[in-house]
Amino acid sequence: MLVKPENTKVIEWPTSTIWFDETGILYSISKKAPPLSLEETKKSLLEFKKLIGDKKICMLVDVTHSTAASSELRDYVAEEFPKFIKAIAMISDSALGTMLANLFFTLKTQPYPTKMFKTEAEAKIWLQQYL
């Protein structure tokens, strides 16, 4: 499970906590929160795009507390993520989080690499090839 760093700017979103590490990897911890509506997701994604600018990024996501999303929401995210994602590594301390992440990426094949890991260290090593 990811732990928020001490001396880094951390941003709290409705469904996640995010920050960038020193290499530019975006870390994200999913919160125990109900899924956003499609409109809320669109607004959040606009804010996210402002944060990252015009570049593609690598993400390391702790999906332990991920919640199921509607097919409409999954479709929207699957359409938008390729515009700014290079690769996504995921970790989880729960079978449900692992299952939901695997389900999303199985139902919606993405044009960027995705992989599930047991530890943050393994995930970060794998992501570094895409920086």
C-alpha positions in Angstrom: 0.0 0.0 0.0 1.3 3.5 -0.9 2.0 6.0 1.8 1.8 9.8 1.3 5.2 11.3 1.4 6.2 13.9 4.0 7.9 16.7 1.9 5.9 16.6 -1.4 2.9 18.5 -2.6 -0.1 16.2 -2.1 -3.4 16.9 -3.8 -6.7 15.6 -2.5 -9.4 14.7 -5.1 -12.8 13.3 -4.2 -11.8 9.7 -5.1 -8.0 9.8 -4.7 -4.9 11.3 -3.2 -2.2 12.2 -5.7 1.4 13.4 -5.9 4.4 13.4 -8.3 7.6 11.7 -7.2 11.1 13.0 -8.1 11.1 11.1 -11.4 7.8 12.5 -12.6 5.7 9.4 -11.8 2.2 10.3 -10.6 1.2 8.4 -7.5 -2.5 7.9 -6.8 -4.2 6.3 -3.8 -7.8 5.4 -4.4 -10.1 6.4 -1.6 -13.1 4.6 -0.1 -15.6 6.8 -1.8 -18.6 6.3 -4.1 -17.8 6.6 -7.8 -18.3 10.0 -9.3 -21.0 10.7 -11.8 -20.0 11.1 -15.4 -20.3 14.9 -15.1 -18.2 15.0 -12.0 -15.6 12.7 -13.7 -15.5 15.1 -16.7 -14.8 18.1 -14.4 -12.2 16.2 -12.4 -10.4 15.1 -15.6 -10.3 18.7 -16.9 -8.7 19.8 -13.6 -6.3 16.8 -13.9 -5.3 17.8 -17.4 -4.6 21.4 -16.2 -2.3 19.9 -13.5 -0.3 17.7 -15.8 -0.2 20.1 -18.9 0.3 18.8 -22.4 2.5 15.8 -21.5 1.9 12.1 -21.1 2.6 10.7 -17.7 3.3 7.3 -16.0 1.0 6.5 -13.1 1.5 4.2 -10.1 -2.0 3.6 -8.6 -2.9 1.9 -5.3 -6.3 0.4 -6.3 -6.9 -1.2 -2.8 -10.0 0.9 -2.2 -11.2 1.2 -5.8 -15.0 1.0 -6.3 -16.9 -0.3 -9.3 -17.8 2.2 -11.9 -20.7 2.3 -14.4 -20.0 1.1 -17.9 -20.7 4.7 -19.1 -17.9 6.0 -16.8 -15.5 3.2 -17.8 -16.1 4.0 -21.5 -15.4 7.7 -20.9 -12.2 7.0 -18.9 -11.0 4.4 -21.5 -11.5 7.1 -24.2 -9.7 9.9 -22.3 -6.8 8.2 -20.6 -4.8 7.4 -23.8 -4.5 11.1 -24.4 -2.3 11.6 -21.3 -1.1 8.2 -20.1 2.2 6.5 -21.1 1.8 3.5 -18.7 -0.1 2.5 -15.5 1.3 0.2 -12.8 -1.1 -0.9 -10.1 -0.8 -2.3 -6.6 -3.4 -3.6 -4.2 -3.7 -4.9 -0.7 -7.2 -6.3 -1.4 -8.6 -9.0 -3.7 -11.5 -6.7 -4.6 -9.3 -3.8 -5.7 -7.2 -6.2 -7.8 -10.3 -7.7 -9.3 -11.9 -4.3 -10.2 -8.6 -3.0 -11.8 -8.1 -6.2 -13.8 -11.8 -6.2 -14.8 -11.5 -2.6 -16.1 -8.3 -3.3 -18.1 -9.7 -6.6 -19.4 -13.0 -5.0 -20.6 -11.3 -1.9 -22.0 -8.0 -2.8 -23.6 -5.8 0.3 -23.6 -3.1 1.4 -26.1 -0.7 1.9 -23.2 1.0 -0.7 -21.0 -0.7 -1.7 -17.7 0.4 -4.2 -15.1 -0.5 -5.3 -11.6 2.3 -5.6 -9.0 2.5 -6.8 -5.4 4.9 -4.0 -4.3 5.5 -0.3 -5.0 9.2 -1.0 -5.6 8.4 -3.5 -8.4 5.8 -1.2 -9.9 8.2 1.8 -9.9 11.0 -0.3 -11.5 8.7 -1.4 -14.3 7.4 2.2 -14.9 10.9 3.7 -15.2 11.2 2.1 -18.7 8.4 4.4 -19.9 9.6 7.7 -18.5 
